[in-house]
Amino acid sequence: MTTHKNFVPPPMPILSSVIGLREKAELLSGGAIDLSVGNPIDPVPDIVVESLKDHDLARPYPISAKRDEAMSEVINDWAQRQLKTTVHSSNYGICIGTKEFVAGAPNILKLRDSSRDTVLYPEVAYPSYEMGAELAGCRAVPVAMNEKWEIDVSSIDPQDAQRALMMWINTPGNPAGGLDDLETVVQWGRENNVPIFSDECYVEFTWDGPPQSVLQHGTEGVVAVHSLSKRSNLAGLRFGFYAGDSELVKYFRDVRRHQGLMVPGHAQVAGIAALEDQTHVDVQRARYESRLKRLIEVLSMIGVEAEMPRGSFYLWVPSPKKDSGKLALQLAETLGIVSVPGETYGARGAGYVRLAAIVSEDDLSLLENRAQSA
Ligand SMILES: Cc1ncc(COP(=O)(O)O)c(C=O)c1O
């Protein structure tokens, strides 16, 4: 008799791992300071607000050749400006934020090649890479990372490579802030015939050197995924794009069109406006850099050491006793911080906690006062 395994949606990983911590943090006078999620708190850029006022955008279906042309131009200009590379007009597609793309990509790739069944992803990572594999009925196989939190392709079992539909990388990485060696990863992908999907939603928050993208290594066998959620404080608008290998991109565009995965007209126009402007991103970069540094100071005042990440707006803080639960509890009880225990991102994350530098000026001052009197 065949046994069928039905899918039961699990609780959302971060929400369920911080419940007890929030209760503890709430006990402090002034309440909890929630640094558990990467949810933007800063203003939506004015140019985007302006672009949302066109009521006519809501009427027709949002596919338009004219807008496609404008989008292609603005994405290419952005890639030239920020990544020093080009995106040709037929080599990109847009998505409703990038989480749906991440969670849906294995399903689409399985339609393209039903002989493969495996998704490779970094062993400490954003949980949706693994979930996307599961939703497509695929094997999710974590790939080891080195001590700098870079993916180590030399550790991949050749049999897993043969079965791989794709490999996810995330650079700069959430949660650990690592920057991958993209040349080596791209070369490995081409040699093993495994498409490399590079989630680059934090690329404009790279602190160690210039922004890096797989697209800087040619487009064959690679797809870069970008989001406006973090760069432009537009997580609620839902706009992202993917770009790279022309055949892969076309396949995704074609299938996604049949799936009805259309970015709303307002979001497209706002996306164009946001990508055209770099000034608001410079302002946002300065905010995150300063918050990360002030948080590092606050932690050091209570004897906890943290380093500036190479990229992203997260602090990945090692627990002196390799016990993330204990460190998370200490941060909740002494500072009122809600952080995420590292194992939420994979077993290798045990012993670390993640803090998002998404913290208002008032809360930073409160944290500094609490640390002083701790
Ligand atoms: C690594 C990574 N990828 C993708 C996303 C999804 O972003 P969005 O769906 O808002 O584009 C996030 C959000 O936190 C993330 O951290």
The ligand as a Gaussian input file, in Angstrom:
#p B3LYP/6-31G(d) Opt

LIG

0 1
 C       17.150000      36.867000       2.613000
 C       15.784000      37.337000       2.326000
 N       15.245000      37.072000       1.136000
 C       14.006000      37.476000       0.816000
 C       13.244000      38.182000       1.722000
 C       11.840000      38.567000       1.327000
 O       11.710000      39.908000       1.072000
 P       10.463000      40.480000       0.275000
 O        9.492000      39.363000       0.046000
 O        9.884000      41.527000       1.114000
 O       11.027000      40.981000      -1.027000
 C       13.761000      38.487000       2.985000
 C       12.944000      39.196000       3.972000
 O       13.247000      39.344000       5.108000
 C       15.072000      38.056000       3.285000
 O       15.640000      38.318000       4.471000

